[in-house]
């Protein structure tokens, strides 16, 4: 750990991490395939207790505007 950010309001957490990723890059003829989907992991799975926990409906006032921006 380079800096633990425990002292002062302007302190930042700084650290170095070293890791190895296996089986993300494979060769296909002259090209390489990078399987970026494996970096994200599996989709979350909600059980019945988590599904029934929402008390307020989702309200999103500018959904149409965002849909246009992300097309």
C-alpha positions as CSV (number, residue, x, y, z in Angstrom):
1,X,0.0,0.0,0.0
2,X,1.4,3.3,-1.0
3,X,-0.9,5.6,1.0
4,X,-3.7,4.5,3.3
5,X,-5.7,7.8,3.2
6,X,-6.5,7.8,7.0
7,X,-5.1,11.2,7.8
8,X,-6.4,14.5,6.4
9,X,-9.4,15.4,4.3
10,X,-7.5,15.6,1.0
11,X,-5.7,12.2,1.4
12,X,-6.3,9.6,-1.3
13,X,-6.1,5.8,-1.1
14,X,-3.2,4.6,-3.3
15,X,-2.2,1.0,-3.8
16,X,-0.5,-1.3,-6.3
17,X,-2.0,-4.6,-7.3
18,X,-0.3,-7.3,-9.4
19,X,-2.4,-10.1,-10.9
20,X,-2.4,-12.6,-13.8
21,X,-5.3,-13.2,-16.1
22,X,-5.4,-16.7,-17.7
23,X,-7.3,-17.8,-20.8
24,X,-8.5,-14.4,-21.8
25,X,-6.4,-14.2,-25.0
26,X,-6.4,-16.9,-27.6
27,X,-5.0,-17.0,-31.2
28,X,-7.3,-17.6,-34.1
29,X,-5.2,-17.9,-37.3
30,X,-3.5,-14.4,-37.8
31,X,-5.8,-12.8,-35.3
32,X,-6.2,-12.8,-31.5
33,X,-9.4,-13.1,-29.6
34,X,-9.7,-11.2,-26.3
35,X,-12.6,-12.5,-24.2
36,X,-13.6,-9.3,-22.4
37,X,-16.9,-10.8,-21.2
38,X,-14.9,-12.9,-18.7
39,X,-13.7,-9.8,-16.9
40,X,-17.3,-8.8,-16.0
41,X,-18.2,-12.1,-14.3
42,X,-21.6,-13.7,-14.1
43,X,-24.9,-12.0,-14.1
44,X,-26.3,-11.4,-10.6
45,X,-29.0,-13.8,-9.4
46,X,-31.7,-12.5,-7.0
47,X,-33.5,-14.7,-4.6
48,X,-37.2,-14.3,-3.6
49,X,-36.3,-12.3,-0.5
50,X,-34.4,-9.7,-2.6
51,X,-37.2,-9.5,-5.2
52,X,-39.9,-8.7,-2.6
53,X,-37.8,-6.1,-0.8
54,X,-38.6,-3.1,-3.0
55,X,-41.0,-0.7,-1.4
56,X,-40.9,2.2,-4.0
57,X,-41.4,2.0,-7.7
58,X,-38.5,3.1,-10.0
59,X,-39.0,6.6,-11.3
60,X,-36.8,7.7,-14.2
61,X,-37.9,11.1,-15.5
62,X,-35.7,11.4,-18.7
63,X,-35.6,7.8,-20.0
64,X,-36.5,8.8,-23.6
65,X,-33.7,11.3,-23.6
66,X,-31.1,8.8,-22.4
67,X,-32.4,6.2,-24.9
68,X,-31.6,8.6,-27.7
69,X,-28.1,9.4,-26.4
70,X,-27.1,5.7,-26.1
71,X,-28.3,4.5,-29.5
